[in-house]
Amino acid sequence: MVTVTFDPKTYTLKMKGHAGTDRICAATSMVYYNLVGVISDYPEGAFKSIKAQEGINGKKVTMLKAVPKKAYRDLVEKDFYYALIGFKLLEDNYPDHVKLIVNI
């Protein structure tokens, strides 16, 4: 199962595991890579910090942490929200393969 965890307070999204089918795993990866692409398209200096990693400490964990400056906060929150919609749809349609956790 792919577990996607999002913390809106720290703008951190983590993905770990495998969906058990390449098709669903590819779909979750595409949502993630789309978000990374959108975040990467912001102007230089839009973020206090930004970090994207795959395979942290030898584990199958993929992580994006993008802390925007105040002027970009609303836009970045929307970008993460759109990605969460994609992960939620995958979870709803493939509950045995995708789990979304949003820390509130």
C-alpha positions as CSV (number, residue, x, y, z in Angstrom):
1,M,0.0,0.0,0.0
2,V,1.1,3.5,-0.7
3,T,0.7,5.8,2.2
4,V,0.6,9.5,1.5
5,T,1.0,11.8,4.6
6,F,0.5,15.6,4.4
7,D,1.2,18.1,7.1
8,P,-0.2,21.5,6.1
9,K,1.5,23.3,8.9
10,T,5.0,22.4,7.6
11,Y,4.0,22.0,3.8
12,T,5.4,18.5,4.0
13,L,4.2,15.6,1.8
14,K,5.6,12.1,2.3
15,M,4.9,9.0,0.3
16,K,6.0,5.5,1.2
17,G,5.3,2.0,0.1
18,H,4.1,0.4,-3.1
19,A,0.5,0.1,-4.2
20,G,0.9,-3.5,-5.3
21,T,0.1,-2.7,-8.9
22,D,2.3,-0.7,-11.1
23,R,-0.7,1.2,-12.6
24,I,-1.8,2.6,-9.2
25,C,1.8,3.2,-8.1
26,A,2.4,5.2,-11.3
27,A,-0.7,7.2,-10.7
28,T,0.3,8.2,-7.2
29,S,3.8,9.0,-8.4
30,M,2.4,11.2,-11.2
31,V,0.3,13.3,-8.7
32,Y,3.5,13.8,-6.6
33,Y,5.7,14.6,-9.7
34,N,3.1,17.1,-10.9
35,L,3.2,18.9,-7.5
36,V,7.0,18.9,-7.6
37,G,6.8,20.3,-11.2
38,V,4.4,23.1,-10.2
39,I,6.5,24.0,-7.1
40,S,9.7,24.1,-9.2
41,D,8.1,26.5,-11.6
42,Y,7.8,29.3,-8.9
43,P,10.2,32.2,-9.3
44,E,13.5,32.0,-7.5
45,G,13.2,33.3,-3.9
46,A,9.5,32.3,-3.5
47,F,10.4,29.8,-0.8
48,K,12.0,30.0,2.6
49,S,13.1,26.5,2.0
50,I,12.4,23.7,-0.4
51,K,13.5,20.1,-0.4
52,A,12.5,17.1,-2.5
53,Q,14.0,13.6,-1.9
54,E,13.4,10.1,-3.0
55,G,14.6,7.1,-1.0
56,I,15.4,8.8,2.3
57,N,17.8,6.7,4.4
58,G,17.6,3.8,2.1
59,K,13.9,3.5,2.6
60,K,11.2,3.8,0.0
61,V,10.1,7.2,1.2
62,T,9.6,10.2,-1.1
63,M,9.2,13.6,0.5
64,L,8.5,17.2,-0.6
65,K,8.8,20.0,1.9
66,A,8.3,23.5,0.4
67,V,7.9,26.4,2.9
68,P,6.8,29.4,0.9
69,K,7.4,33.0,1.7
70,K,4.3,34.9,2.9
71,A,3.6,36.4,-0.6
72,Y,3.3,32.9,-2.1
73,R,1.6,31.1,0.8
74,D,-2.0,31.1,-0.7
75,L,-0.8,29.9,-4.1
76,V,1.3,27.1,-2.6
77,E,-1.6,26.0,-0.4
78,K,-3.8,25.7,-3.5
79,D,-1.1,23.7,-5.3
80,F,-0.9,21.2,-2.4
81,Y,-4.7,21.1,-2.1
82,Y,-5.0,20.2,-5.8
83,A,-2.5,17.4,-5.3
84,L,-4.5,16.2,-2.2
85,I,-7.6,16.0,-4.4
86,G,-5.7,13.6,-6.7
87,F,-4.5,11.5,-3.8
88,K,-8.0,11.4,-2.2
89,L,-9.5,10.3,-5.5
90,L,-7.0,7.5,-5.7
91,E,-7.7,6.5,-2.1
92,D,-11.5,6.5,-2.7
93,N,-11.2,4.4,-5.8
94,Y,-8.4,2.1,-4.6
95,P,-8.7,1.9,-0.8
96,D,-6.7,-1.4,-0.7
97,H,-3.8,0.3,-2.4
98,V,-3.7,4.0,-1.4
99,K,-4.1,5.6,2.0
100,L,-4.1,9.4,2.5
101,I,-3.4,10.9,6.0
102,V,-3.7,14.6,6.5
103,N,-2.3,15.9,9.8
104,I,-4.5,18.6,11.1
